[in-house]
Amino acid sequence: MTNPNRKLPYTLHILTLFLLSFVFSTAANAQLSLNTADTLYAWGAVSTTEIVAYSGVRNNSDNPGNFRWVRTTNAQVAGWQTSICDINTCYLPTTDSADFTLNGRSNSNIDCHLYPNQVQGNGTVVVTVFEVSNRANAVTVVYRFSTHAAGLNSIGQPGLSAFPNPTQDWVTVDVDLPISQTISASLHDIQGRSVRQITLSPGRNQVDLSTLPRACYMLLVTDQHYSACLRLMRY
């Protein structure tokens, strides 16, 4: 005659494995993640109307969720203003928190916009995004801004553009400047150090950023008669 008690440990073992599998699966599906690095750098001339640090979050669950972003740190120079943009809208500089709904397997931008108002300096903004029903499901992004006196003839010249920007690897740089031949451009990091020399021609150019650290860079194009710069970001 079979002893029914002998089946109990095996049954408990199977039940335990099932419960652990369910818990881990649920945790993985609920995870919120960043689409960019957790620390972003952006800078520009004090005369620039707006400087943007681009970031975003992804809802990795199959189900929609209600999320909230909170600006926990806003250490900026007197005279600066910063505002946050999400999937819904761009908010006033006085708004430090807002809720938004994100469908399953979808993304929302969480961009930080700086308005330097002709003021030079450095500042940091920190934003935390979390699921309203589960605050442990959260991510934090740090935006570091710097403004400087304009030293070039042209800052943000429309004749110099790039896409996609931000990028993970390759970026297309369109040059529509009064140059007639191939020129040398330099790529600088946030500290102003030259990290790469790039050859550009009038028209469309492909530039590989995949070997550089994830950060913001400034592309400088100069010759005897013309200067322009363009901010690029690799995430």
Summary of the structure (lengths in Angstrom):
residues: 235
radius of gyration: 23.8
end to end distance: 66.5
largest distance: 99.4
contacts: 702
relative contact order: 0.18
helix: 11%
strand: 51%
